[in-house]
Amino acid sequence: MSILAQEAAGNMTSFSIIWIVVMLAALYFMMIRPQQKETKRKNAMMAELAVGDTILTTSGFYGTVIDITEDTVIVEFGNNKNCRIPMQKSAISMVEKPEDAVEKENK
């Protein structure tokens, strides 16, 4: 009887280890990996940011980039040329290049 108990305990231990590995893999693919992909996408977007690009801020305002510094950008909002606001690059959620806007109009 003790042999059967030892065998059952060994099976339970290996099952527990497999279950922990599966849970860690699921955690990686559902939480960590998508966050890393989003970070890479945002860093690539910020690296390609140039003067004249149209941006969408995290608060929902559309504007045009006037000047770029290390961690801030100066954005011009609306038709009023005097409405220029410095803001952090992290507040930019989407960038649209002028070439992309022309292609959309042609289609």
SULBELZI-V676568 format. One record per backbone hydrogen bond with DSSP energy under -1.0 kcal/mol. CO is the residue of the C=O (numbers start at 1). NH is the residue of the N-H. E is the energy in kcal/mol with one decimal. If there is no record, write none. Layout:
co	nh	e
CO	NH	E
CO	NH	E
This chain:
co	nh	e
1	5	-1.9
2	6	-2.3
3	7	-2.2
4	8	-2.3
5	9	-2.3
6	10	-2.2
7	11	-2.1
8	12	-2.2
9	13	-2.1
10	14	-2.1
11	15	-2.3
12	16	-2.2
13	17	-2.2
14	18	-2.3
15	19	-2.4
16	20	-2.2
17	21	-2.1
18	22	-2.4
19	23	-2.2
20	24	-2.3
21	25	-2.2
22	26	-2.3
23	27	-2.3
24	28	-2.2
25	29	-2.5
26	30	-2.0
27	31	-2.1
27	32	-1.2
28	33	-2.8
31	35	-1.1
32	36	-2.0
33	37	-2.2
34	38	-2.2
35	39	-2.1
36	40	-2.2
37	41	-2.3
38	42	-2.4
39	43	-2.4
40	44	-2.2
41	45	-2.2
42	46	-2.2
43	47	-1.9
44	48	-1.6
50	53	-1.7
53	65	-2.5
54	96	-3.4
55	63	-2.0
56	93	-2.8
56	94	-1.5
57	60	-1.6
61	57	-2.6
63	55	-2.9
64	76	-3.0
65	52	-2.2
67	74	-2.7
71	89	-2.0
72	69	-2.9
73	87	-2.9
74	66	-3.4
74	67	-1.3
75	85	-2.9
76	64	-2.4
80	83	-1.5
82	84	-1.3
83	77	-2.3
85	75	-2.7
87	73	-3.0
88	91	-1.5
89	92	-1.8
91	58	-2.5
94	56	-2.4
96	54	-2.4
97	101	-1.5
98	102	-1.7
99	103	-2.0
100	104	-1.9
101	105	-1.8
102	106	-1.9
103	107	-1.2
